[in-house]
Amino acid sequence: QVQLVESGGGLVQAGGSLRLSCTASGIIFSNNAMGWYRCAPGKQRELVAFITSTGSTSYADSVKGRFTISRDNAKKMVYLQMNSLKPEDTAVYYCNTCTGRGIPTTGYWGQGTQVTVSS
C-alpha cells in the first residue's frame, strides 16, 4: 500500500519562499520517478515538477526558474523548493510517483499541503 505524506506548506507573502517535503512508503523509492502536483481553486490538477530515478528534472513553464525539485533516496524524501512565490502559486500541493513524463502512476494520494501566497 502506497502512502504519501506532504508537509511544509503555509501562508507566505508574494516573493517569499517555502520548501515542501514528501515522504513515500510502500514503494521502492529509488526506482520511481517522483512528481509534485497542485490543485488550485477552480482549476484541474496540474504537474508542477518531477524528477526521475536518475535525477533528471522537468518543470512546468509557470514555475521554471523559481522552483527546484530534489530527492534523497536514503531518506525516501522528495522536496520542492519554491522561491519568488506568486499569488497564482496558491494551491494544495501533492506528491506522487510518476512516469518519465510526469504522469501519476498510482491512484493513491496523500492529504496534500496547502500553500497560500498573499499579495
N, C-alpha and C positions, 0 to 999 in steps of 0.2 A: 504494500500500500504506500503510495507516494504521499509524502507530507511536505508542505512548503510553508514556511513562516517568514513573513516580511516584517521589517521594522525600520525605524529611522525617520519616518515621516513627521510632519509637523506644520506649524504655521510660520511662514517666513515672509519678509518683505521682498518686493521686487529687487533683483540684484544680489540677493543673498544666496547662500549655499546650503545644501543638505547632502548627507550621504545615506543612502538606503542600503540595507543588508538583507540577504535572503539565505536561509539555511534549508537544505534539502535532505530528506531521508527517504529510504525505500528505493533508492536507485544507486547505480554505480556512478557516482558523481563525475569522476574524471572522464568517463566515456560519453558524456552528454553535453551537447551544446545547451547553453542557458540564455534565456531572454528575459528582458524586462518589458512589461506591457502596462498600459494605463487606460483607464476608463474615465473620461471627463463627462460632466453632466450634459445630457442630450447628445452624446456622441458615442459611436461604436468604439469598442476596444481597439487600440492600435499598438503596433510594435514600436517600442522606443529604441531598443538596442539589443544586440545579442552577441554572445561570444562562443566560439566553437571550442571543441575539445582540444584543439591545437593552439588556441589563443587568438585566432583571427576575430576581429570585431567589425560590426556594422552598426550604423546609426541612422535613425530617421533624419531626414533633412532638417526638420524643425529643431533638432537638438544637437546637430553636428557642431562641434567646436565648443560646446558648453558642457556636455555630459561625457562621462567616461565610465565604461563598464570594465570590471575586472573580476577575477576569480581566484580563490585559494582552495585548491583541491584537497589539501591536507585537512582543512577545516570544513570542507564541503559548504563553502560560502561563495556567494556571488554578490558583488557590490555595484552600486550605481552612484558615482559622484556627480552631483548636479551643481553647477555653478551658473552664475548670471541668470538666476531664475526669473521667469516672466509669469504674469498672471495666467496666461494660456497654458502653463505647465500644470495648473491646478487639476488634480485628478486623484483617483485611487490607483496606486501602483502595485502591480503583481509581478511575481517571477514565475517561471515555469521552464521545463525542459522544452527544447525546440529542435526543429530540423536545421540543416545547414543553411536554410534560407529564412529562419526565424519563425516558422510556423509551429505553434504549440503542438506537442506530441502526446500529451495526456489530458484527460478530462478532469483532472484534479487541480483545484485552485485553492490557494490559501486565503486568509482573510484580507490580504492586501494592507497597504499602509497609506493613509491619507496625506497628501501633500497639498497645502493651500498657500498660494502666493498672493499676497495683497499688493495693491498698487498705492 
